[in-house]
Amino acid sequence: MKTTRFKVGDRVRPRPEWREDPNRVPSGRIVRIESWGDCGAIHVEGERRAFAGYVFEHALEEASMSKQRRKVTGLVVFSGELDPDVEGATAELRQHGFEVVRMPEKFRRLLLHPRDDFAEVAKTVRLSSDDWEKLTAAEQKILNEIWDEARKIAARYGAEVDSFGPAQPGEQPFEVEFGELVNDDAKLAAEIEKIDDEMIMGVERARAWGRLG
């Protein structure tokens, strides 16, 4: 059986001349290879039918050629209630090859606890896409290993790492967390003013109810 170029677990796609075939040759991961003729019969995940091996090519060939150095990022969350060591965490993360960007002070007024803090960590790796769902299983494993490394370091300093994955083109630090406020200081100031007004109103209500002296 001439199927040595494929093995179970390989990701395949139709060869160019078979992509418009009315039988709709599938793409996906090989789950079983059976003996059939000179080329073998290949079963692809999610497909009940088997297809002759000669209609396929490796899907990873194109993905490998298109891999680029892409930044993967995660958010380090420091809860003020846990008395976090922000300086210690950022120093050790940098020692392990992570880029670390501390949260700009201009966002501090948006936080609930005076010792709450955030940092964005990043590493650069070769990936075929900036869409998590389009990454290969091997690439997703690499990202999960990087995430686990960051989480273990952060945990020693009272922190957690969340929202880990490929950065999107043009994405700026903390854009996921603070949205348009990252680039719009006027809206940020308005949001802070709104929070301050709500706090003042809360204090006044408490005084009216006799809860404050």
Secondary structure, DSSP 8 states (H G I E B T S, - for coil): ---TT--TT-EEEE-GGGTT-TT----EEEEEEE--TTT-EEEETT-SSEEEGGGEEETHHHHHHT-EEEEEEEEEEE-GGG---HHHHHHHHHHTT-EEEE--GGGGGG-SSTT-EEEEEEEEEEES-SSGGGS-HHHHHHHHHHHHHHHHHHHTTTEEEEEEEE--TT--TTHHHHGGGGT-HHHHHHHHHHHHHHHHHHHHHHHHTT---
